[in-house]
Amino acid sequence: MTRTLSRGTRVTGAERTQLAAELAPRYAGGESIRDLAAETGRSYGFIYNVLKEAGVPLRGRGGNTRRKKD
């Protein structure tokens, strides 16, 4: 289980790499970025960037895409 991180603290270097290594398989296993953010106490954008920097293939949006009906 991933630890909760203090809000506002910088996560860089080896700690950021380790966090990405912990979160990547969970995201690949189906957990959402929002779930991971809530559990770690960090923002959606922070988790998104950590996964993206780690080269994790990100899923597309789910739900309503708000397209106009023809």
PDB file with SEQRES, HELIX, SHEET and CRYST1 records, atoms N, CA, C and O in Angstrom:
SEQRES   1 A   70  MET THR ARG THR LEU SER ARG GLY THR ARG VAL THR GLY          
SEQRES   2 A   70  ALA GLU ARG THR GLN LEU ALA ALA GLU LEU ALA PRO ARG          
SEQRES   3 A   70  TYR ALA GLY GLY GLU SER ILE ARG ASP LEU ALA ALA GLU          
SEQRES   4 A   70  THR GLY ARG SER TYR GLY PHE ILE TYR ASN VAL LEU LYS          
SEQRES   5 A   70  GLU ALA GLY VAL PRO LEU ARG GLY ARG GLY GLY ASN THR          
SEQRES   6 A   70  ARG ARG LYS LYS ASP                                          
HELIX    1 AA1 GLY A   13  ALA A   28  1                                  16    
HELIX    2 AA2 ILE A   33  THR A   40  1                                   8    
HELIX    3 AA3 TYR A   44  GLU A   53  1                                  10    
CRYST1    1.000    1.000    1.000  90.00  90.00  90.00 P 1           1          
ATOM      1  N   MET A   1       0.841  -1.176   0.000  1.00  0.00           N  
ATOM      2  CA  MET A   1       0.000   0.000   0.000  1.00  0.00           C  
ATOM      3  C   MET A   1       0.890   1.245   0.000  1.00  0.00           C  
ATOM      4  O   MET A   1       1.887   1.304   0.720  1.00  0.00           O  
ATOM      5  N   THR A   2       0.527   2.221  -0.798  1.00  0.00           N  
ATOM      6  CA  THR A   2       1.303   3.438  -0.938  1.00  0.00           C  
ATOM      7  C   THR A   2       1.107   4.340   0.268  1.00  0.00           C  
ATOM      8  O   THR A   2       0.004   4.447   0.803  1.00  0.00           O  
ATOM      9  N   ARG A   3       2.162   4.976   0.684  1.00  0.00           N  
ATOM     10  CA  ARG A   3       2.095   5.859   1.839  1.00  0.00           C  
ATOM     11  C   ARG A   3       1.454   7.189   1.465  1.00  0.00           C  
ATOM     12  O   ARG A   3       1.479   7.588   0.300  1.00  0.00           O  
ATOM     13  N   THR A   4       0.888   7.869   2.438  1.00  0.00           N  
ATOM     14  CA  THR A   4       0.337   9.199   2.230  1.00  0.00           C  
ATOM     15  C   THR A   4       1.478  10.194   2.288  1.00  0.00           C  
ATOM     16  O   THR A   4       2.312  10.147   3.192  1.00  0.00           O  
ATOM     17  N   LEU A   5       1.508  11.088   1.325  1.00  0.00           N  
ATOM     18  CA  LEU A   5       2.568  12.090   1.250  1.00  0.00           C  
ATOM     19  C   LEU A   5       2.056  13.411   1.786  1.00  0.00           C  
ATOM     20  O   LEU A   5       0.872  13.720   1.653  1.00  0.00           O  
ATOM     21  N   SER A   6       2.929  14.188   2.386  1.00  0.00           N  
ATOM     22  CA  SER A   6       2.542  15.498   2.905  1.00  0.00           C  
ATOM     23  C   SER A   6       2.282  16.446   1.751  1.00  0.00           C  
ATOM     24  O   SER A   6       3.074  16.525   0.811  1.00  0.00           O  
ATOM     25  N   ARG A   7       1.170  17.167   1.822  1.00  0.00           N  
ATOM     26  CA  ARG A   7       0.860  18.137   0.775  1.00  0.00           C  
ATOM     27  C   ARG A   7       1.879  19.261   0.793  1.00  0.00           C  
ATOM     28  O   ARG A   7       2.300  19.722   1.855  1.00  0.00           O  
ATOM     29  N   GLY A   8       2.268  19.692  -0.389  1.00  0.00           N  
ATOM     30  CA  GLY A   8       3.169  20.816  -0.514  1.00  0.00           C  
ATOM     31  C   GLY A   8       4.645  20.470  -0.460  1.00  0.00           C  
ATOM     32  O   GLY A   8       5.485  21.326  -0.738  1.00  0.00           O  
ATOM     33  N   THR A   9       4.977  19.248  -0.112  1.00  0.00           N  
ATOM     34  CA  THR A   9       6.388  18.870  -0.094  1.00  0.00           C  
ATOM     35  C   THR A   9       6.811  18.440  -1.488  1.00  0.00           C  
ATOM     36  O   THR A   9       6.026  17.849  -2.230  1.00  0.00           O  
ATOM     37  N   ARG A  10       8.030  18.732  -1.831  1.00  0.00           N  
ATOM     38  CA  ARG A  10       8.543  18.329  -3.143  1.00  0.00           C  
ATOM     39  C   ARG A  10       8.934  16.862  -3.115  1.00  0.00           C  
ATOM     40  O   ARG A  10       9.539  16.373  -2.160  1.00  0.00           O  
ATOM     41  N   VAL A  11       8.573  16.181  -4.180  1.00  0.00           N  
ATOM     42  CA  VAL A  11       8.950  14.777  -4.322  1.00  0.00           C  
ATOM     43  C   VAL A  11       9.816  14.711  -5.574  1.00  0.00           C  
ATOM     44  O   VAL A  11       9.325  14.843  -6.695  1.00  0.00           O  
ATOM     45  N   THR A  12      11.115  14.505  -5.361  1.00  0.00           N  
ATOM     46  CA  THR A  12      12.054  14.533  -6.481  1.00  0.00           C  
ATOM     47  C   THR A  12      13.015  13.358  -6.402  1.00  0.00           C  
ATOM     48  O   THR A  12      13.069  12.635  -5.407  1.00  0.00           O  
ATOM     49  N   GLY A  13      13.760  13.192  -7.463  1.00  0.00           N  
ATOM     50  CA  GLY A  13      14.831  12.204  -7.500  1.00  0.00           C  
ATOM     51  C   GLY A  13      14.381  10.784  -7.253  1.00  0.00           C  
ATOM     52  O   GLY A  13      13.407  10.308  -7.836  1.00  0.00           O  
ATOM     53  N   ALA A  14      15.118  10.109  -6.365  1.00  0.00           N  
ATOM     54  CA  ALA A  14      14.877   8.690  -6.093  1.00  0.00           C  
ATOM     55  C   ALA A  14      13.498   8.464  -5.484  1.00  0.00           C  
ATOM     56  O   ALA A  14      12.856   7.450  -5.759  1.00  0.00           O  
ATOM     57  N   GLU A  15      13.040   9.400  -4.659  1.00  0.00           N  
ATOM     58  CA  GLU A  15      11.725   9.240  -4.035  1.00  0.00           C  
ATOM     59  C   GLU A  15      10.613   9.286  -5.089  1.00  0.00           C  
ATOM     60  O   GLU A  15       9.641   8.536  -5.003  1.00  0.00           O  
ATOM     61  N   ARG A  16      10.761  10.164  -6.075  1.00  0.00           N  
ATOM     62  CA  ARG A  16       9.765  10.272  -7.147  1.00  0.00           C  
ATOM     63  C   ARG A  16       9.789   9.017  -8.019  1.00  0.00           C  
ATOM     64  O   ARG A  16       8.740   8.522  -8.432  1.00  0.00           O  
ATOM     65  N   THR A  17      10.983   8.510  -8.293  1.00  0.00           N  
ATOM     66  CA  THR A  17      11.124   7.284  -9.081  1.00  0.00           C  
ATOM     67  C   THR A  17      10.499   6.105  -8.349  1.00  0.00           C  
ATOM     68  O   THR A  17       9.826   5.275  -8.961  1.00  0.00           O  
ATOM     69  N   GLN A  18      10.719   6.032  -7.048  1.00  0.00           N  
ATOM     70  CA  GLN A  18      10.137   4.946  -6.249  1.00  0.00           C  
ATOM     71  C   GLN A  18       8.611   5.057  -6.221  1.00  0.00           C  
ATOM     72  O   GLN A  18       7.912   4.048  -6.320  1.00  0.00           O  
ATOM     73  N   LEU A  19       8.099   6.274  -6.087  1.00  0.00           N  
ATOM     74  CA  LEU A  19       6.652   6.472  -6.086  1.00  0.00           C  
ATOM     75  C   LEU A  19       6.058   6.023  -7.420  1.00  0.00           C  
ATOM     76  O   LEU A  19       5.021   5.360  -7.447  1.00  0.00           O  
ATOM     77  N   ALA A  20       6.709   6.378  -8.518  1.00  0.00           N  
ATOM     78  CA  ALA A  20       6.233   5.967  -9.843  1.00  0.00           C  
ATOM     79  C   ALA A  20       6.231   4.451  -9.956  1.00  0.00           C  
ATOM     80  O   ALA A  20       5.310   3.872 -10.532  1.00  0.00           O  
ATOM     81  N   ALA A  21       7.253   3.805  -9.412  1.00  0.00           N  
ATOM     82  CA  ALA A  21       7.340   2.340  -9.462  1.00  0.00           C  
ATOM     83  C   ALA A  21       6.223   1.688  -8.647  1.00  0.00           C  
ATOM     84  O   ALA A  21       5.779   0.590  -8.981  1.00  0.00           O  
ATOM     85  N   GLU A  22       5.769   2.347  -7.591  1.00  0.00           N  
ATOM     86  CA  GLU A  22       4.675   1.822  -6.774  1.00  0.00           C  
ATOM     87  C   GLU A  22       3.319   2.055  -7.444  1.00  0.00           C  
ATOM     88  O   GLU A  22       2.437   1.198  -7.383  1.00  0.00           O  
ATOM     89  N   LEU A  23       3.158   3.215  -8.081  1.00  0.00           N  
ATOM     90  CA  LEU A  23       1.856   3.586  -8.644  1.00  0.00           C  
ATOM     91  C   LEU A  23       1.600   2.984 -10.025  1.00  0.00           C  
ATOM     92  O   LEU A  23       0.457   2.667 -10.354  1.00  0.00           O  
ATOM     93  N   ALA A  24       2.641   2.824 -10.832  1.00  0.00           N  
ATOM     94  CA  ALA A  24       2.473   2.348 -12.212  1.00  0.00           C  
ATOM     95  C   ALA A  24       1.743   1.016 -12.304  1.00  0.00           C  
ATOM     96  O   ALA A  24       0.796   0.918 -13.085  1.00  0.00           O  
ATOM     97  N   PRO A  25       2.125  -0.017 -11.553  1.00  0.00           N  
ATOM     98  CA  PRO A  25       1.404  -1.289 -11.683  1.00  0.00           C  
ATOM     99  C   PRO A  25      -0.034  -1.208 -11.178  1.00  0.00           C  
ATOM    100  O   PRO A  25      -0.908  -1.920 -11.670  1.00  0.00           O  
ATOM    101  N   ARG A  26      -0.272  -0.361 -10.219  1.00  0.00           N  
ATOM    102  CA  ARG A  26      -1.645  -0.204  -9.714  1.00  0.00           C  
ATOM    103  C   ARG A  26      -2.524   0.475 -10.763  1.00  0.00           C  
ATOM    104  O   ARG A  26      -3.673   0.081 -10.965  1.00  0.00           O  
ATOM    105  N   TYR A  27      -1.977   1.504 -11.436  1.00  0.00           N  
ATOM    106  CA  TYR A  27      -2.715   2.173 -12.501  1.00  0.00           C  
ATOM    107  C   TYR A  27      -2.943   1.207 -13.658  1.00  0.00           C  
ATOM    108  O   TYR A  27      -4.042   1.144 -14.210  1.00  0.00           O  
ATOM    109  N   ALA A  28      -1.918   0.464 -14.021  1.00  0.00           N  
ATOM    110  CA  ALA A  28      -2.037  -0.518 -15.106  1.00  0.00           C  
ATOM    111  C   ALA A  28      -3.038  -1.614 -14.747  1.00  0.00           C  
ATOM    112  O   ALA A  28      -3.655  -2.212 -15.628  1.00  0.00           O  
ATOM    113  N   GLY A  29      -3.194  -1.871 -13.458  1.00  0.00           N  
ATOM    114  CA  GLY A  29      -4.141  -2.876 -12.987  1.00  0.00           C  
ATOM    115  C   GLY A  29      -5.579  -2.394 -12.929  1.00  0.00           C  
ATOM    116  O   GLY A  29      -6.479  -3.172 -12.611  1.00  0.00           O  
ATOM    117  N   GLY A  30      -5.810  -1.119 -13.233  1.00  0.00           N  
ATOM    118  CA  GLY A  30      -7.178  -0.630 -13.324  1.00  0.00           C  
ATOM    119  C   GLY A  30      -7.556   0.477 -12.356  1.00  0.00           C  
ATOM    120  O   GLY A  30      -8.638   1.050 -12.484  1.00  0.00           O  
ATOM    121  N   GLU A  31      -6.703   0.797 -11.394  1.00  0.00           N  
ATOM    122  CA  GLU A  31      -7.039   1.892 -10.476  1.00  0.00           C  
ATOM    123  C   GLU A  31      -6.975   3.217 -11.224  1.00  0.00           C  
ATOM    124  O   GLU A  31      -6.182   3.371 -12.153  1.00  0.00           O  
ATOM    125  N   SER A  32      -7.796   4.159 -10.826  1.00  0.00           N  
ATOM    126  CA  SER A  32      -7.824   5.446 -11.504  1.00  0.00           C  
ATOM    127  C   SER A  32      -6.810   6.405 -10.899  1.00  0.00           C  
ATOM    128  O   SER A  32      -6.344   6.216  -9.775  1.00  0.00           O  
ATOM    129  N   ILE A  33      -6.479   7.435 -11.663  1.00  0.00           N  
ATOM    130  CA  ILE A  33      -5.577   8.464 -11.162  1.00  0.00           C  
ATOM    131  C   ILE A  33      -6.216   9.145  -9.958  1.00  0.00           C  
ATOM    132  O   ILE A  33      -5.524   9.477  -8.996  1.00  0.00           O  
ATOM    133  N   ARG A  34      -7.519   9.352 -10.003  1.00  0.00           N  
ATOM    134  CA  ARG A  34      -8.210   9.993  -8.868  1.00  0.00           C  
ATOM    135  C   ARG A  34      -8.115   9.145  -7.604  1.00  0.00           C  
ATOM    136  O   ARG A  34      -7.917   9.678  -6.512  1.00  0.00           O  
ATOM    137  N   ASP A  35      -8.253   7.843  -7.744  1.00  0.00           N  
ATOM    138  CA  ASP A  35      -8.120   6.958  -6.585  1.00  0.00           C  
ATOM    139  C   ASP A  35      -6.707   7.016  -6.013  1.00  0.00           C  
ATOM    140  O   ASP A  35      -6.526   7.089  -4.798  1.00  0.00           O  
ATOM    141  N   LEU A  36      -5.716   6.983  -6.885  1.00  0.00           N  
ATOM    142  CA  LEU A  36      -4.326   7.034  -6.431  1.00  0.00           C  
ATOM    143  C   LEU A  36      -4.029   8.380  -5.766  1.00  0.00           C  
ATOM    144  O   LEU A  36      -3.315   8.438  -4.764  1.00  0.00           O  
ATOM    145  N   ALA A  37      -4.573   9.448  -6.321  1.00  0.00           N  
ATOM    146  CA  ALA A  37      -4.365  10.779  -5.745  1.00  0.00           C  
ATOM    147  C   ALA A  37      -4.984  10.871  -4.353  1.00  0.00           C  
ATOM    148  O   ALA A  37      -4.370  11.407  -3.430  1.00  0.00           O  
ATOM    149  N   ALA A  38      -6.193  10.351  -4.206  1.00  0.00           N  
ATOM    150  CA  ALA A  38      -6.871  10.400  -2.910  1.00  0.00           C  
ATOM    151  C   ALA A  38      -6.108   9.598  -1.863  1.00  0.00           C  
ATOM    152  O   ALA A  38      -5.997  10.019  -0.711  1.00  0.00           O  
ATOM    153  N   GLU A  39      -5.589   8.460  -2.259  1.00  0.00           N  
ATOM    154  CA  GLU A  39      -4.877   7.606  -1.309  1.00  0.00           C  
ATOM    155  C   GLU A  39      -3.546   8.196  -0.883  1.00  0.00           C  
ATOM    156  O   GLU A  39      -3.154   8.073   0.278  1.00  0.00           O  
ATOM    157  N   THR A  40      -2.839   8.844  -1.820  1.00  0.00           N  
ATOM    158  CA  THR A  40      -1.525   9.389  -1.494  1.00  0.00           C  
ATOM    159  C   THR A  40      -1.604  10.788  -0.898  1.00  0.00           C  
ATOM    160  O   THR A  40      -0.624  11.279  -0.338  1.00  0.00           O  
ATOM    161  N   GLY A  41      -2.765  11.435  -1.015  1.00  0.00           N  
ATOM    162  CA  GLY A  41      -2.898  12.794  -0.502  1.00  0.00           C  
ATOM    163  C   GLY A  41      -2.326  13.846  -1.432  1.00  0.00           C  
ATOM    164  O   GLY A  41      -2.102  14.985  -1.022  1.00  0.00           O  
ATOM    165  N   ARG A  42      -2.088  13.472  -2.691  1.00  0.00           N  
ATOM    166  CA  ARG A  42      -1.567  14.413  -3.677  1.00  0.00           C  
ATOM    167  C   ARG A  42      -2.648  14.734  -4.694  1.00  0.00           C  
ATOM    168  O   ARG A  42      -3.720  14.129  -4.679  1.00  0.00           O  
ATOM    169  N   SER A  43      -2.372  15.680  -5.574  1.00  0.00           N  
ATOM    170  CA  SER A  43      -3.362  16.101  -6.557  1.00  0.00           C  
ATOM    171  C   SER A  43      -3.400  15.155  -7.755  1.00  0.00           C  
ATOM    172  O   SER A  43      -2.480  14.372  -7.991  1.00  0.00           O  
ATOM    173  N   TYR A  44      -4.500  15.259  -8.499  1.00  0.00           N  
ATOM    174  CA  TYR A  44      -4.648  14.506  -9.740  1.00  0.00           C  
ATOM    175  C   TYR A  44      -3.481  14.830 -10.677  1.00  0.00           C  
ATOM    176  O   TYR A  44      -2.873  13.926 -11.250  1.00  0.00           O  
ATOM    177  N   GLY A  45      -3.173  16.112 -10.831  1.00  0.00           N  
ATOM    178  CA  GLY A  45      -2.113  16.540 -11.737  1.00  0.00           C  
ATOM    179  C   GLY A  45      -0.748  15.989 -11.355  1.00  0.00           C  
ATOM    180  O   GLY A  45       0.046  15.627 -12.223  1.00  0.00           O  
ATOM    181  N   PHE A  46      -0.475  15.924 -10.056  1.00  0.00           N  
ATOM    182  CA  PHE A  46       0.800  15.384  -9.592  1.00  0.00           C  
ATOM    183  C   PHE A  46       0.919  13.919  -9.987  1.00  0.00           C  
ATOM    184  O   PHE A  46       1.940  13.505 -10.537  1.00  0.00           O  
ATOM    185  N   ILE A  47      -0.124  13.130  -9.710  1.00  0.00           N  
ATOM    186  CA  ILE A  47      -0.091  11.700 -10.044  1.00  0.00           C  
ATOM    187  C   ILE A  47       0.004  11.509 -11.552  1.00  0.00           C  
ATOM    188  O   ILE A  47       0.762  10.664 -12.028  1.00  0.00           O  
ATOM    189  N   TYR A  48      -0.762  12.290 -12.298  1.00  0.00           N  
ATOM    190  CA  TYR A  48      -0.728  12.234 -13.761  1.00  0.00           C  
ATOM    191  C   TYR A  48       0.700  12.457 -14.262  1.00  0.00           C  
ATOM    192  O   TYR A  48       1.198  11.700 -15.095  1.00  0.00           O  
ATOM    193  N   ASN A  49       1.357  13.508 -13.745  1.00  0.00           N  
ATOM    194  CA  ASN A  49       2.714  13.834 -14.189  1.00  0.00           C  
ATOM    195  C   ASN A  49       3.723  12.756 -13.799  1.00  0.00           C  
ATOM    196  O   ASN A  49       4.618  12.442 -14.583  1.00  0.00           O  
ATOM    197  N   VAL A  50       3.596  12.193 -12.614  1.00  0.00           N  
ATOM    198  CA  VAL A  50       4.508  11.130 -12.184  1.00  0.00           C  
ATOM    199  C   VAL A  50       4.375   9.921 -13.113  1.00  0.00           C  
ATOM    200  O   VAL A  50       5.379   9.347 -13.536  1.00  0.00           O  
ATOM    201  N   LEU A  51       3.137   9.538 -13.429  1.00  0.00           N  
ATOM    202  CA  LEU A  51       2.915   8.395 -14.317  1.00  0.00           C  
ATOM    203  C   LEU A  51       3.432   8.691 -15.726  1.00  0.00           C  
ATOM    204  O   LEU A  51       4.064   7.842 -16.354  1.00  0.00           O  
ATOM    205  N   LYS A  52       3.160   9.891 -16.209  1.00  0.00           N  
ATOM    206  CA  LYS A  52       3.598  10.276 -17.550  1.00  0.00           C  
ATOM    207  C   LYS A  52       5.125  10.286 -17.643  1.00  0.00           C  
ATOM    208  O   LYS A  52       5.692   9.795 -18.620  1.00  0.00           O  
ATOM    209  N   GLU A  53       5.786  10.841 -16.633  1.00  0.00           N  
ATOM    210  CA  GLU A  53       7.253  10.884 -16.610  1.00  0.00           C  
ATOM    211  C   GLU A  53       7.851   9.471 -16.581  1.00  0.00           C  
ATOM    212  O   GLU A  53       8.942   9.238 -17.100  1.00  0.00           O  
ATOM    213  N   ALA A  54       7.122   8.538 -15.970  1.00  0.00           N  
ATOM    214  CA  ALA A  54       7.603   7.157 -15.875  1.00  0.00           C  
ATOM    215  C   ALA A  54       7.337   6.365 -17.152  1.00  0.00           C  
ATOM    216  O   ALA A  54       7.733   5.204 -17.257  1.00  0.00           O  
ATOM    217  N   GLY A  55       6.670   6.988 -18.121  1.00  0.00           N  
ATOM    218  CA  GLY A  55       6.406   6.315 -19.389  1.00  0.00           C  
ATOM    219  C   GLY A  55       5.239   5.342 -19.346  1.00  0.00           C  
ATOM    220  O   GLY A  55       5.140   4.446 -20.185  1.00  0.00           O  
ATOM    221  N   VAL A  56       4.356   5.517 -18.372  1.00  0.00           N  
ATOM    222  CA  VAL A  56       3.196   4.639 -18.239  1.00  0.00           C  
ATOM    223  C   VAL A  56       2.171   5.030 -19.303  1.00  0.00           C  
ATOM    224  O   VAL A  56       1.836   6.209 -19.416  1.00  0.00           O  
ATOM    225  N   PRO A  57       1.662   4.067 -20.092  1.00  0.00           N  
ATOM    226  CA  PRO A  57       0.621   4.396 -21.071  1.00  0.00           C  
ATOM    227  C   PRO A  57      -0.667   4.761 -20.339  1.00  0.00           C  
ATOM    228  O   PRO A  57      -1.216   3.956 -19.587  1.00  0.00           O  
ATOM    229  N   LEU A  58      -1.138   5.979 -20.567  1.00  0.00           N  
ATOM    230  CA  LEU A  58      -2.324   6.469 -19.876  1.00  0.00           C  
ATOM    231  C   LEU A  58      -3.585   6.125 -20.661  1.00  0.00           C  
ATOM    232  O   LEU A  58      -3.607   6.184 -21.891  1.00  0.00           O  
ATOM    233  N   ARG A  59      -4.616   5.771 -19.938  1.00  0.00           N  
ATOM    234  CA  ARG A  59      -5.899   5.426 -20.559  1.00  0.00           C  
ATOM    235  C   ARG A  59      -6.620   6.695 -20.994  1.00  0.00           C  
ATOM    236  O   ARG A  59      -6.375   7.783 -20.473  1.00  0.00           O  
ATOM    237  N   GLY A  60      -7.513   6.526 -21.961  1.00  0.00           N  
ATOM    238  CA  GLY A  60      -8.340   7.644 -22.396  1.00  0.00           C  
ATOM    239  C   GLY A  60      -9.431   7.928 -21.387  1.00  0.00           C  
ATOM    240  O   GLY A  60      -9.646   7.163 -20.446  1.00  0.00           O  
ATOM    241  N   ARG A  61     -10.104   9.021 -21.593  1.00  0.00           N  
ATOM    242  CA  ARG A  61     -11.204   9.394 -20.713  1.00  0.00           C  
ATOM    243  C   ARG A  61     -12.321   8.373 -20.795  1.00  0.00           C  
ATOM    244  O   ARG A  61     -12.529   7.738 -21.829  1.00  0.00           O  
ATOM    245  N   GLY A  62     -13.016   8.228 -19.721  1.00  0.00           N  
ATOM    246  CA  GLY A  62     -14.218   7.395 -19.708  1.00  0.00           C  
ATOM    247  C   GLY A  62     -15.426   8.296 -19.654  1.00  0.00           C  
ATOM    248  O   GLY A  62     -15.297   9.519 -19.604  1.00  0.00           O  
ATOM    249  N   GLY A  63     -16.576   7.707 -19.664  1.00  0.00           N  
ATOM    250  CA  GLY A  63     -17.795   8.486 -19.481  1.00  0.00           C  
ATOM    251  C   GLY A  63     -18.201   9.284 -20.693  1.00  0.00           C  
ATOM    252  O   GLY A  63     -17.765   9.012 -21.812  1.00  0.00           O  
ATOM    253  N   ASN A  64     -19.034  10.265 -20.460  1.00  0.00           N  
ATOM    254  CA  ASN A  64     -19.613  11.097 -21.493  1.00  0.00           C  
ATOM    255  C   ASN A  64     -18.554  11.963 -22.150  1.00  0.00           C  
ATOM    256  O   ASN A  64     -17.798  12.655 -21.467  1.00  0.00           O  
ATOM    257  N   THR A  65     -18.499  11.927 -23.470  1.00  0.00           N  
ATOM    258  CA  THR A  65     -17.545  12.756 -24.201  1.00  0.00           C  
ATOM    259  C   THR A  65     -18.188  14.025 -24.717  1.00  0.00           C  
ATOM    260  O   THR A  65     -17.523  14.833 -25.366  1.00  0.00           O  
ATOM    261  N   ARG A  66     -19.464  14.217 -24.444  1.00  0.00           N  
ATOM    262  CA  ARG A  66     -20.213  15.441 -24.789  1.00  0.00           C  
ATOM    263  C   ARG A  66     -20.189  15.753 -26.281  1.00  0.00           C  
ATOM    264  O   ARG A  66     -20.065  16.910 -26.682  1.00  0.00           O  
ATOM    265  N   ARG A  67     -20.306  14.725 -27.082  1.00  0.00           N  
ATOM    266  CA  ARG A  67     -20.372  14.942 -28.520  1.00  0.00           C  
ATOM    267  C   ARG A  67     -21.769  15.385 -28.910  1.00  0.00           C  
ATOM    268  O   ARG A  67     -22.761  15.013 -28.283  1.00  0.00           O  
ATOM    269  N   LYS A  68     -21.820  16.192 -29.966  1.00  0.00           N  
ATOM    270  CA  LYS A  68     -23.109  16.590 -30.501  1.00  0.00           C  
ATOM    271  C   LYS A  68     -23.737  15.437 -31.244  1.00  0.00           C  
ATOM    272  O   LYS A  68     -23.062  14.728 -31.991  1.00  0.00           O  
ATOM    273  N   LYS A  69     -25.009  15.248 -31.046  1.00  0.00           N  
ATOM    274  CA  LYS A  69     -25.718  14.194 -31.773  1.00  0.00           C  
ATOM    275  C   LYS A  69     -26.057  14.707 -33.155  1.00  0.00           C  
ATOM    276  O   LYS A  69     -26.446  15.862 -33.328  1.00  0.00           O  
ATOM    277  N   ASP A  70     -25.902  13.824 -34.151  1.00  0.00           N  
ATOM    278  CA  ASP A  70     -26.190  14.199 -35.548  1.00  0.00           C  
ATOM    279  C   ASP A  70     -27.653  14.207 -35.815  1.00  0.00           C  
ATOM    280  O   ASP A  70     -28.074  14.499 -36.935  1.00  0.00           O  
TER     281      ASP A  70                                                      
END                                                                             
